[in-house]
C-alpha cells in the first residue's frame, strides 16, 4: 500500500513540477516576444528637422512660434533665438505649420 501511495505522490509532484516549468517557459517566451516586438518597432527611421524662424521684414528671430506637423499632434516651439528642433517618425512628405499668437499661420512643405 505504501508503494502505491509513494507512486501517487511522486506522480503529483512530477505533475506540479511540469506545470511550474510550463508556466516558466511560457513566461520567458512572452518576455522574448515582447522584446522582439519592441526591437522591431525601433527600426522606424527618426527624422530630425531643425531651423530658425525669423521675421520676414526685420530678419529678427521669432520666439515661441509653434511648429507642428499638419494633421498630427507632433510639434515643438521655437526658443528665444527662433531656433527649433523637431523629431518625428512621421513618413515624408508632410507639411509643417508655423503659428504664433497675433499672426496668421503659415504652411511649409
C-alpha positions in Angstrom: 0.0 0.0 0.0 2.8 2.4 0.8 4.4 1.7 -2.6 1.2 2.8 -4.3 0.9 5.9 -2.1 4.5 6.9 -2.8 3.9 6.4 -6.6 0.8 8.6 -6.5 2.7 11.3 -4.5 5.6 11.1 -7.0 3.2 11.5 -9.9 1.5 14.5 -8.2 4.9 16.1 -7.5 6.0 15.4 -11.1 2.8 16.9 -12.4 3.2 20.0 -10.3 6.9 20.4 -11.4 5.8 20.1 -15.0 3.1 22.7 -14.6 5.5 25.1 -12.9 8.1 24.5 -15.6 5.5 25.1 -18.3 4.5 28.4 -16.7 8.2 29.5 -16.5 8.8 28.6 -20.2 5.6 30.4 -21.2 6.5 33.5 -19.2 10.0 33.6 -20.7 8.6 33.1 -24.2 6.2 36.0 -23.7 9.1 38.2 -22.5 11.1 37.3 -25.6 8.2 38.0 -27.8 7.7 41.4 -26.2 11.4 42.3 -26.5 11.3 41.2 -30.2 8.3 43.4 -30.9 9.9 46.3 -29.2 13.1 45.9 -31.2 11.1 45.8 -34.4 9.2 49.0 -33.5 12.6 50.7 -33.0 13.6 50.2 -36.7 11.4 53.1 -37.8 13.5 56.0 -39.0 13.6 59.1 -36.8 13.5 62.3 -38.9 15.0 65.4 -37.3 14.2 68.8 -38.7 15.8 71.9 -37.4 15.7 75.5 -38.4 15.2 79.1 -37.4 12.1 81.2 -37.7 12.7 84.9 -38.4 10.5 87.9 -39.2 10.4 88.3 -42.9 10.8 92.0 -43.0 13.0 92.7 -40.0 15.0 89.5 -40.2 14.9 89.1 -36.4 14.4 85.7 -34.7 10.9 84.9 -33.5 10.5 83.1 -30.2 7.5 81.0 -29.0 6.4 80.1 -32.5 4.6 76.7 -32.7 5.9 74.3 -35.3 3.5 71.4 -35.9 3.2 68.6 -38.4 -0.1 69.1 -40.1 -2.7 66.5 -39.2 -0.8 65.2 -36.2 -0.1 66.3 -32.6 3.7 66.2 -33.2 5.3 69.6 -32.7 7.6 71.9 -30.9 8.2 75.7 -30.3 11.0 78.0 -31.1 13.4 79.1 -28.4 14.5 82.7 -27.7 16.8 82.6 -30.8 14.0 81.5 -33.0 15.5 78.0 -33.4 13.6 74.8 -33.2 14.3 71.0 -33.5 11.5 68.7 -34.4 11.9 64.9 -34.2 9.3 62.6 -35.7 8.6 59.1 -37.0 6.1 60.5 -39.5 6.8 59.5 -43.0 7.7 62.0 -45.6 6.3 64.1 -47.2 4.5 66.2 -44.7 3.6 69.8 -44.2 4.9 72.0 -41.3 2.5 74.5 -39.8 4.1 77.6 -38.2 1.8 79.7 -36.0 2.1 82.4 -33.4 -0.3 84.4 -31.3 -1.3 87.5 -33.2 -0.3 86.3 -36.6 -1.6 84.1 -39.4 -0.3 80.5 -39.5 1.9 79.5 -42.5 2.4 76.2 -44.1 5.7 74.9 -45.4 6.2 71.7 -47.3 
